[in-house]
């Protein structure tokens, strides 16, 4: 008799292993706790930090204010901290040199650089239009947000905590400024100050040239709406404009 073929063993229902899905990324937008963790602080009032991250374009309700008032306070806390740090660590600097270093350390370009290192743009709460126009990487918005964050920390945890965060974020920039790795750009500083008050930049005009061709001297004026803000001279037009901007800043600060 022919041998019967053995029946194949009966298998149970085929079960497929489900692939383990990666957890969705946590949104950083408005995430006060995530930013606080990065800054190595513990928040008691996280609503202050969320306000610090809220740009005016996204503040449409009274219960959700923007960070503008916090910017005002943060600017003062930042200035005091940097001034105190320079006074303690650089006793050899004159009052004028201290003023110059501090002016650069709290300027928009440096604060924006601090914000980018912190990746602060990813935390900001912006209106859709502001975001689409590049607001998350705009230097003015980033610099203002740094000041607002400092104020939130100051109000929440006090001056000691705010100082610690400021120096952790900015001390290397201050040291590079002291080493003259940041060019002291008076024109940029003046433009920031003027635009903050008048919403338009100053202009410059060379009003006098003198001396032989190989040794020219230029005199320039910094102007706003036809009014002379400062006057300076230099061996090039650029130097003269920088000198004019420096005099305009001194006049604005009452020096």
LINBEL-V910241 format. One record per backbone hydrogen bond with DSSP energy under -0.5 kcal/mol. NH is the residue of the N-H (numbers start at 1). CO is the residue of the C=O. E is the energy in kcal/mol with one decimal. If there is no record, write none. Layout:
NH CO E
NH CO E
This chain:
21 19 -0.5
30 123 -3.3
31 28 -2.4
32 30 -1.6
35 31 -1.9
36 32 -2.5
37 33 -2.2
38 34 -1.8
39 35 -2.0
40 36 -0.6
40 37 -0.7
41 36 -2.4
48 45 -1.8
49 45 -0.7
50 46 -2.2
51 47 -2.0
52 48 -2.0
53 49 -1.2
54 51 -1.3
55 53 -0.8
55 125 -2.3
58 55 -1.9
59 55 -0.5
59 56 -0.7
60 58 -1.2
64 61 -1.7
67 54 -1.8
71 67 -2.0
72 68 -1.4
73 69 -1.6
74 70 -3.1
75 71 -2.3
76 72 -1.1
77 73 -2.1
78 74 -2.8
79 75 -2.4
80 76 -2.4
81 77 -2.3
82 78 -2.6
83 79 -2.4
84 80 -2.5
85 81 -2.4
86 82 -2.5
87 83 -2.3
88 84 -2.1
89 85 -2.4
90 86 -2.2
93 90 -1.5
98 94 -2.6
99 95 -2.1
100 96 -1.9
101 97 -2.5
102 98 -2.4
103 99 -2.3
104 100 -1.7
105 101 -2.5
106 102 -1.9
107 104 -1.4
111 107 -2.4
112 108 -2.8
113 109 -1.7
114 110 -2.3
115 111 -2.4
116 112 -2.2
117 113 -2.1
118 114 -1.7
119 116 -0.8
120 115 -2.7
122 119 -1.0
123 120 -1.8
124 120 -0.8
124 121 -0.7
125 53 -3.3
126 124 -0.7
131 127 -2.4
132 128 -2.5
133 129 -1.4
134 131 -1.7
135 130 -2.2
137 134 -1.6
138 135 -1.0
142 138 -2.5
143 139 -2.8
144 140 -2.1
145 141 -2.0
146 142 -2.0
147 143 -1.8
148 144 -2.1
149 145 -2.7
150 146 -2.2
151 147 -2.0
152 148 -2.3
153 149 -2.2
154 150 -2.4
155 151 -2.7
156 152 -1.9
157 153 -3.4
158 153 -0.7
158 154 -1.4
162 158 -1.9
163 159 -2.8
164 160 -2.1
165 161 -2.1
166 162 -2.5
167 163 -2.7
168 164 -1.9
169 165 -2.0
170 166 -2.9
171 167 -1.8
174 170 -2.4
175 171 -2.3
176 172 -2.0
177 173 -2.1
178 174 -2.3
179 175 -1.5
180 177 -1.7
181 176 -3.1
182 176 -0.6
183 181 -0.6
185 183 -1.1
186 184 -1.0
189 185 -2.0
190 186 -2.8
191 187 -2.4
192 188 -2.3
193 189 -1.9
194 190 -2.9
195 191 -2.8
196 192 -1.7
197 193 -1.0
197 194 -0.6
198 194 -3.7
199 194 -0.5
199 195 -1.5
203 223 -2.7
205 221 -1.9
207 205 -0.7
207 219 -2.3
208 219 -1.4
210 217 -2.2
215 212 -1.7
216 213 -0.5
217 210 -2.6
218 234 -3.1
219 208 -2.6
220 232 -2.9
221 205 -2.5
222 230 -2.6
223 203 -3.2
223 221 -0.5
224 227 -2.3
227 224 -1.9
229 222 -3.6
230 222 -1.2
232 220 -2.3
234 218 -2.1
240 236 -2.3
241 237 -2.4
242 238 -2.3
243 239 -2.3
244 240 -2.2
245 241 -2.4
246 242 -2.3
247 243 -2.1
248 244 -2.1
249 245 -2.2
250 246 -2.3
251 247 -2.3
252 248 -2.1
253 249 -1.8
254 251 -1.0
255 250 -2.7
